[in-house]
Amino acid sequence: MTLEELQNELIELKEQLETFKTENETLKNNLTEKEQREKELMEHNQKLFLRVTSKKEEEETEEKEEIPFCLDEKTYNLLSDREKNELIELIEEE
């Protein structure tokens, strides 16, 4: 190889190095942006999950029937819906 060929090769390699550095920086930036977006999505997902679970817990507490004081829970659960309604009506009349 002549000196000129070596110089040309060196110039090409320097240009290639600069291209690789630029590509590397671009990829790093893209990765950082994607990691940030992923973090934001995970936080949003957590908020949605908490909102849904809190609503579900509220619904479960609302669905619990109030057991009349004259019966224990076990006995009350043995009653049919009709009997429960009649008992509640009787208690409310008093």
N, C-alpha and C positions, 0 to 999 in steps of 0.2 A: 504494500500500500504506500502511496505517496503521501507527502505532507498535506497536500490539498485535499485528498480523499479523507484523510484523518480529520482535518478541520471541518469538512462538510459533515462527516459522521458525528463529530462532536456538536456541531450546531443543531443537527437534527435531533440528537439525543437531548440537548438542552430544551428544545422546543417541545419535545415529547414529555419531558419532565414537567414543564410548566403546564402542559395540557392535563397531565395526571394530577398535579397539585390543584388545579382549578376544579376538575371533576371530583376530587376527594373533598374539597371544601363544600361543593354543592351537595354531595351526598351526606356530608355531616349535617348541613343545615336542614336537609330534608328529613333526616333521621330525628333531629331535635324537634322539628315541627310535628312529626308524627307521634313522637313520645309525648309531647305536650297535649296534642289532640286526644291521645289515648287516655291520658290522665284526666282531662276534662270529661271525657265520656264515662270513665269509671266513676267520677264524682257525681255526675248527673244520674247514672244508673243507681248509685247508692241512695240518692235522694228519692228517686222514684220508688225504689224498693221499700224504703222507710215509709213513704206516703201510703203505699198499698198495704203494707202490713199493719200500719196504725189504723187504717180504715177497717180492715178485717177484724181487728181486735175490738174496735168500737161496735161493729155489727154484732159480734159474738156477745158482748156485754148487754147490748140492747135486746137480744133475743132471749136472754135468760128470764124465765118467768119468776114472778115474785110468789113465793110459797106462803100461803096463809099461816099465821102464827099458831093456829090450832092443830096443825099437822106437822109431822116431821117430813123431811125430804123423801125418804124412802117410801112412805105411805102415799105421799102426794104423787110420786111418779107411777104408782100402781093404778091410779085413777085414769079413766078414759078422758078424752078431751071434753066430752059432754058433761061428765061428772065434775071436772075441774071448773068448767064455766058455771055450772049450777052452784058449786061451793062458793065461788067468788061472788056470784050474785047474792047469795044468802048473807055472806059476810058484809057486803056493801049495803044491804038493806038495814042492817042493825045500826 
